[in-house]
């Protein structure tokens, strides 16, 4: 029950930030909600004295008997004071609450600025939570996409409102996805080469599966093949493709509605 509550609050906080970015009128309410979330995280942090540990995993296709399934590969073991993750969460929520309150009622700037700031700061929070041994449900599985998907969605909705042609919508949305994912891919290469840990460090994963050809793949640590399969294809091909199919469809439907809605 506690795990479900933590994930629900995390997702609602992320969606609240997106709502504040897209709809200025919602910012006062979002600011209050984020401030309450930050206060709760701060209280939890100050009341925790125990040391925490976390096994960080990264999910990739692998064989389970005769079937290829998404398999969690352990990549890092983290130990940290029990209050750190709560302080990080409180700081993140508090900063966004201050922004939402300070910018209440003011128009949203360009479609990239705020969604990208959300995507990058959320990525930093996610990595910091891993390094501070936060509860596993907050960082895995799909911990990164709990932030990036909503940030990309709000960018797509803003673009649907501001673009005049479908081709511009597709091109700008593709550019946003690339800007959100490329720094993560580069950071993953650095983390893997320098053994920094976190989910982005894939240096220990050398045997996995290719679901397209139904064959196992074995690579050397630090090799070009390892980076190609586990970093570049993951962050610049597969996930952008999924984002374009899901968010692109939502943005396109919104574009059609806004441009062709019946006028009273």
C-alpha positions in Angstrom: 0.0 0.0 0.0 2.8 2.4 0.8 4.5 1.7 -2.5 1.3 2.4 -4.4 0.9 5.7 -2.5 4.5 6.8 -3.2 4.2 6.1 -7.0 0.8 7.8 -7.1 2.1 10.9 -5.4 5.2 10.9 -7.7 3.1 10.6 -10.9 0.5 13.2 -9.7 3.4 15.6 -8.9 4.8 15.2 -12.4 1.4 15.7 -14.0 0.9 18.7 -11.8 4.0 20.4 -13.1 2.9 19.7 -16.7 -0.5 21.2 -15.9 1.1 24.3 -14.6 3.3 24.6 -17.7 0.4 24.3 -20.1 -2.3 26.1 -18.2 -1.3 29.3 -16.3 -4.6 29.5 -14.4 -3.8 26.2 -12.7 -0.4 27.4 -11.3 -1.7 28.6 -7.9 -3.4 25.3 -7.1 -0.4 23.3 -8.4 2.0 25.5 -6.3 0.0 24.6 -3.2 -0.1 20.9 -4.1 3.7 20.8 -4.7 4.4 22.8 -1.5 2.4 20.2 0.4 4.2 17.4 -1.3 7.6 19.0 -0.5 6.6 19.5 3.1 5.5 15.9 3.4 8.9 14.8 1.9 10.8 17.1 4.3 8.9 15.7 7.3 9.7 12.1 6.1 13.3 13.0 5.6 13.7 14.6 9.1 12.1 11.6 10.8 14.3 9.0 9.1 17.5 8.0 10.8 18.2 4.6 9.3 20.6 3.9 6.5 19.0 2.8 3.3 20.2 0.4 0.5 19.1 0.0 -3.1 19.9 -2.4 -5.9 19.7 -0.4 -9.0 18.6 -2.3 -12.1 18.2 -1.7 -15.8 15.7 -3.6 -17.9 16.6 -5.0 -21.3 15.3 -8.0 -23.3 16.8 -11.3 -22.3 15.9 -15.0 -22.5 13.8 -16.6 -19.7 13.9 -20.3 -20.7 12.6 -20.2 -24.3 11.0 -16.7 -24.2 12.4 -13.2 -24.5 11.1 -11.0 -21.7 12.1 -7.6 -20.2 14.7 -8.6 -17.6 16.0 -6.4 -14.7 19.8 -6.5 -14.8 21.5 -5.4 -11.5 23.9 -2.6 -12.3 24.7 -0.9 -9.0 24.5 -1.3 -5.2 23.8 1.9 -3.3 23.9 2.8 0.4 23.0 6.2 1.7 21.6 8.0 4.8 17.9 7.5 5.0 16.9 11.2 4.9 18.7 12.2 1.7 16.1 11.1 -0.8 13.4 13.0 1.1 15.4 16.2 1.1 16.0 15.9 -2.6 12.3 15.4 -3.3 11.4 18.3 -1.0 13.9 20.6 -2.8 12.6 19.6 -6.3 8.9 20.0 -5.3 9.7 23.3 -3.5 11.5 24.9 -6.4 8.7 24.0 -8.8 6.1 25.3 -6.3 8.0 28.6 -6.1 8.1 28.9 -9.9 4.4 28.0 -10.3 3.4 30.6 -7.7 5.7 33.3 -9.1 4.5 32.8 -12.6 0.8 32.4 -11.8 -1.4 33.8 -14.6 1.5 34.7 -16.8 1.6 33.2 -20.3 3.8 30.2 -21.1 6.9 31.0 -23.2 8.1 29.0 -26.2 6.9 25.3 -26.4 10.4 24.0 -25.7 11.7 26.0 -22.7 9.6 24.9 -19.7 9.0 21.3 -20.9 12.8 20.8 -21.5 13.6 22.3 -18.1 11.1 19.9 -16.6 12.6 16.9 -18.5 16.2 17.8 -17.6 15.6 18.6 -13.9 13.4 15.5 -13.5 16.2 13.4 -15.0 18.7 14.9 -12.5 16.2 14.2 -9.7 15.8 10.6 -10.8 19.5 10.0 -10.9 20.0 11.6 -7.5 17.2 9.5 -6.1 19.0 6.4 -7.3 22.3 7.5 -5.7 20.5 8.3 -2.4 18.9 4.8 -2.2 15.3 6.1 -2.5 12.5 3.5 -2.3 12.8 1.2 -5.4 9.3 2.0 -6.6 10.3 5.7 -7.2 13.1 4.9 -9.5 12.3 1.6 -11.3 10.9 0.3 -13.5 10.5 3.0 -16.1 11.5 5.7 -13.6 12.9 8.0 -16.2 9.8 7.8 -18.4 7.5 8.8 -15.5 9.0 12.2 -16.0 10.0 12.4 -19.7 6.7 11.1 -21.1 4.6 13.8 -19.4 7.1 16.5 -20.2 7.0 15.4 -23.9 3.2 15.3 -23.8 2.9 18.8 -22.6 5.4 20.0 -25.3 3.3 18.2 -27.9 0.0 19.8 -26.7 1.6 23.3 -26.7 3.0 22.6 -30.2 -0.4 21.4 -31.4 -1.9 24.7 -30.3 0.9 26.9 -31.8 1.9 25.2 -35.0 0.0 26.1 -38.2 0.9 23.0 -40.2 1.1 19.3 -39.4 4.6 19.0 -40.8 5.8 21.7 -38.4 4.2 19.8 -35.5 5.9 16.6 -36.4 9.3 18.2 -37.0 9.3 20.2 -33.8 8.0 17.3 -31.7 10.8 15.1 -33.1 13.3 17.8 -32.3 12.0 18.1 -28.7 12.2 14.3 -28.2 15.8 14.3 -29.5 16.8 17.2 -27.2 15.3 15.4 -24.3 17.0 12.0 -25.0 20.4 13.0 -26.5 21.9 14.3 -23.2 20.7 11.1 -21.5 22.4 9.0 -24.1 25.7 11.0 -23.8 25.5 10.8 -20.0 24.9 7.0 -20.2 28.1 6.6 -22.3 30.1 8.6 -19.7 28.5 6.7 -16.8 29.3 3.4 -18.5 32.9 4.3 -19.4 33.6 5.7 -15.9 31.5 3.2 -13.9 29.5 5.9 -12.2 26.6 3.6 -11.4 22.9 4.4 -11.8 20.7 2.8 -14.4 22.6 4.7 -17.1 25.7 2.6 -16.4 25.3 -0.4 -18.6 28.9 -1.5 -18.5 28.2 -4.8 -16.7 25.5 -5.9 -19.1 27.2 -8.1 -21.7 24.6 -10.8 -22.6 21.0 -9.9 -23.6 18.6 -10.7 -26.5 17.5 -9.1 -29.8 13.7 -9.5 -29.9 13.6 -8.7 -33.6 15.7 -11.7 -34.7 15.1 -13.8 -31.6 18.8 -14.3 -30.9 21.0 -13.7 -27.9 23.7 -11.0 -28.2 27.0 -11.0 -26.4 29.2 -7.9 -26.3 32.4 -6.8 -24.6 32.3 -4.3 -21.8 32.8 -0.7 -23.2 32.6 -1.9 -26.8 30.9 0.0 -29.6 28.4 -2.8 -30.0 27.4 -2.6 -26.3 26.9 1.2 -26.6 25.0 0.8 -29.9 22.5 -1.8 -28.6 22.0 -0.6 -25.0 22.4 3.2 -25.3 22.1 4.7 -28.8 19.3 2.5 -30.1 17.5 2.6 -26.8 17.5 6.4 -26.4 17.6 7.7 -30.0 15.6 5.1 -31.9 13.3 2.8 -29.8 12.1 5.2 -27.1 11.7 8.2 -29.6 9.7 5.9 -31.8 7.4 4.9 -29.0 7.0 8.6 -28.0 6.2 9.6 -31.5 3.5 6.9 -31.8 1.9 7.7 -28.5 2.4 11.4 -28.0 2.5 12.2 -31.7 -1.0 10.7 -32.1 -2.3 12.7 -29.1 -0.7 15.9 -30.5 -2.1 15.3 -34.0 -5.6 14.7 -32.7 -5.4 17.9 -30.6 -4.1 19.8 -33.7 -7.0 18.6 -35.8 -9.5 19.5 -33.0 -8.1 23.0 -32.4 -7.8 23.8 -36.1 -11.1 22.4 -37.3 -13.3 22.7 -34.2 -16.8 24.1 -35.1 -17.1 27.8 -34.4 -20.1 29.1 -32.6 
